[in-house]
Amino acid sequence: MISLTRLMFFIALVPSVVIHEYFHGRVAELMGDKTARLAGRLTLNPIPHIDLFGTIILPLLLVISGSPIVFGWAKPVPINPYNFKEPRKGMMYTGIAGPASNLTMAAAAGFVFRFGLFSYTPIIENFLIYFALINIVLGVFNLVPVPPLDGSRIVSGLLPYELAKKYDRFEQYGMGILMVIFIFFNDILWAIIGPVINFFSHLFLGQYLF
């Protein structure tokens, strides 16, 4: 039987990944690209953003299996960099937008949890914690500079043009690279991002995740 705690992780994940994608599209529009809006994806309605495997199946499997980390994703919003006045800057800023939205949501949930003016039931307090933790993990993980994660957009925008072109070619192998990392180098990955996750967890919630 799925515990209430694990179910709350799943419930917290869905709006987190939806808002993440919404802000990719929103910032892209501010930079001149309306592709997401024209595709009906510039909305907080979760249905257009749901990826059957990434938003539903994988998170539920992680919840049922008792995994310490519940993770998932929504369908990436479509972005056309040729609509940006400065394509490299446009992609960099839209890349930053997703993780920034997650860390902002985590900070807001942490603020309400730690400094809220009202008394909350244990269920609401726990949900605020889980919501903050989900968003911290999503925000930090997406900053890993491996295509197609958002961190790669940021790195590409900062690299010299010719070097960025070579770096961007790795995107076609990105999912394969991520699978290799998860299977063979998972401990190294978490050794790198774990302290960053703990930093934000302590900053926002006053407690460490690991």
C-alpha atoms as one frame of an Amber mdcrd trajectory, in Angstrom:
protein
   0.000   0.000   0.000   1.253   3.483  -0.889   1.809   5.584   2.224   0.345
   9.070   2.481   3.888  10.453   2.626   4.872   8.922  -0.697   1.576   9.927
  -2.280   2.221  13.539  -1.267   5.585  13.384  -3.035   3.777  12.427  -6.245
   1.116  15.121  -5.782   3.858  17.722  -5.222   5.791  16.604  -8.301   3.092
  17.281 -10.914   2.683  21.059 -10.382   6.444  21.379  -9.936   7.303  19.994
 -13.383   4.380  21.807 -15.023   5.438  25.198 -13.644   9.036  24.410 -14.624
   7.994  23.983 -18.257   5.588  26.931 -18.143   8.420  29.281 -17.203  10.610
  27.959 -20.003   7.839  28.973 -22.394   7.066  32.227 -20.619  10.656  33.465
 -20.696  11.005  32.337 -24.318   7.981  34.476 -25.180   9.468  37.455 -23.349
  12.590  36.933 -25.445  10.554  36.964 -28.670   9.576  33.328 -29.280   5.827
  32.593 -29.178   6.153  28.938 -30.201   4.971  27.632 -26.821   1.882  29.860
 -26.829   0.989  28.915 -30.404   1.319  25.246 -29.431  -1.078  25.712 -26.495
   1.669  25.043 -23.973   1.870  28.439 -22.285  -0.634  27.379 -19.637  -0.658
  26.151 -16.056  -3.238  23.537 -16.986  -1.247  20.317 -16.366  -2.932  18.244
 -19.088  -1.032  19.668 -22.129   2.261  19.249 -20.242   1.828  15.651 -19.077
   4.330  13.120 -20.374   2.791   9.684 -19.802   6.043   8.087 -18.720   7.870
  11.026 -17.132   4.937  12.619 -15.292   2.838   9.568 -14.396   4.410   6.122
 -14.826   7.977   6.718 -13.581   7.012   8.784 -10.492   4.353   6.232  -9.517
   6.839   3.382  -9.931   9.297   5.250  -7.708   6.565   5.866  -5.123   5.436
   2.227  -5.138   8.998   0.886  -4.984   9.819   3.026  -1.961  12.576   4.987
  -3.701  14.049   7.725  -1.461  13.863  10.124  -4.421  10.716  10.698  -6.480
  11.604  12.205  -9.818   9.935  12.949 -13.134   9.441  15.464 -15.902   6.822
  17.055 -18.124   6.880  17.330 -21.913   9.411  19.995 -22.905   7.760  23.126
 -24.232   8.628  23.798 -27.892  11.123  26.598 -28.374  12.450  28.000 -31.644
  15.754  29.801 -30.997  15.604  31.448 -34.437  12.809  33.667 -33.098  15.169
  35.192 -30.543  17.016  38.380 -31.410  20.065  36.756 -29.820  19.555  32.964
 -30.065  22.334  31.962 -27.681  21.241  34.384 -24.965  17.622  33.429 -25.541
  18.350  29.735 -25.042  20.492  30.467 -21.990  17.798  32.550 -20.298  15.030
  30.074 -21.102  17.284  27.337 -19.728  17.787  29.251 -16.478  14.042  29.867
 -16.139  13.067  26.261 -15.327  15.477  25.596 -12.430  14.992  29.167 -11.187
  11.231  28.577 -10.977  11.807  25.372  -8.992  14.157  27.012  -6.509  11.761
  29.958  -6.165   8.883  27.589  -5.390  11.081  25.753  -2.895  11.996  29.032
  -1.204   8.329  30.064  -1.024   7.251  26.710   0.438  10.123  26.842   2.908
   9.195  30.371   3.958   5.570  29.393   4.570   6.694  26.300   6.485   9.207
  28.076   8.696   7.692  31.519   9.123   3.985  31.085   8.358   1.687  33.207
  10.483  -0.926  30.499  10.758  -1.050  27.103  12.391  -1.000  24.201   9.952
  -2.048  20.603  10.327   0.774  18.015  10.161  -0.417  16.994   6.689  -0.054
  20.548   5.341   3.313  21.006   7.044   4.583  17.750   5.546   3.286  18.699
   2.113   5.152  22.013   2.288   8.345  20.117   3.130   7.861  17.598   0.321
   6.965  20.330  -2.161  10.119  22.255  -1.257  12.318  19.144  -1.453  10.894
  18.056  -4.821  11.592  21.495  -6.256  15.098  21.649  -4.812  15.962  18.287
  -6.375  14.409  19.271  -9.717  16.112  22.656  -9.747  19.574  21.376  -8.843
  19.442  18.262 -11.029  18.376  20.273 -14.081  21.443  22.473 -13.647  23.713
  19.500 -14.400  25.456  20.533 -17.659  24.551  17.426 -19.657  22.283  17.902
 -22.690  19.303  18.023 -22.757  19.234  19.268 -19.149  18.891  23.008 -18.600
  22.443  23.329 -17.310  23.695  22.573 -20.806  21.796  25.597 -22.181  23.478
  27.816 -19.626  26.956  26.445 -20.315  26.430  26.713 -24.074  25.441  30.359
 -23.731  28.603  31.128 -21.772  31.066  29.285 -24.012  32.803  30.922 -27.009
  30.724  30.412 -30.154  32.842  27.729 -31.856  33.268  25.750 -28.647  29.539
  26.048 -27.938  28.739  24.551 -31.369  30.886  21.503 -30.589  29.350  21.204
 -27.112  25.805  21.385 -28.487  26.470  18.390 -30.746  26.440  16.186 -27.653
  22.683  16.800 -27.299  21.915  14.006 -29.770  23.624  11.628 -27.333  22.267
  13.334 -24.220  19.752  10.725 -23.085  22.309   7.989 -23.619  24.882   9.918
 -21.589  22.363  10.399 -18.777  21.514   6.688 -18.765  25.224   5.808 -18.508
  25.603   8.270 -15.625  22.572   6.834 -13.811  23.698   3.238 -14.264  27.461
   3.472 -13.759  28.168   6.817 -12.106  25.078   7.428  -9.985  27.093   7.601
  -6.752  29.443  10.182  -8.268  26.486  12.237  -9.543  24.872  12.388  -6.106
  28.221  13.056  -4.453  28.426  16.179  -6.627  24.856  17.467  -6.465  24.001
  16.123  -2.998  25.848  18.895  -1.121  24.143  21.518  -3.299  20.735  19.974
  -2.571  21.598  19.912   1.127  22.636  23.570   0.992  19.269  24.673  -0.378
  17.381  22.267   1.890  19.034  23.780   4.943  18.630  27.319   3.592  14.922
  26.980   2.824  13.757  24.409   5.388  16.368  24.537   8.133  17.108  20.835
   7.682  19.240  18.572   5.550  17.799  16.102   3.043  20.682  13.606   3.276
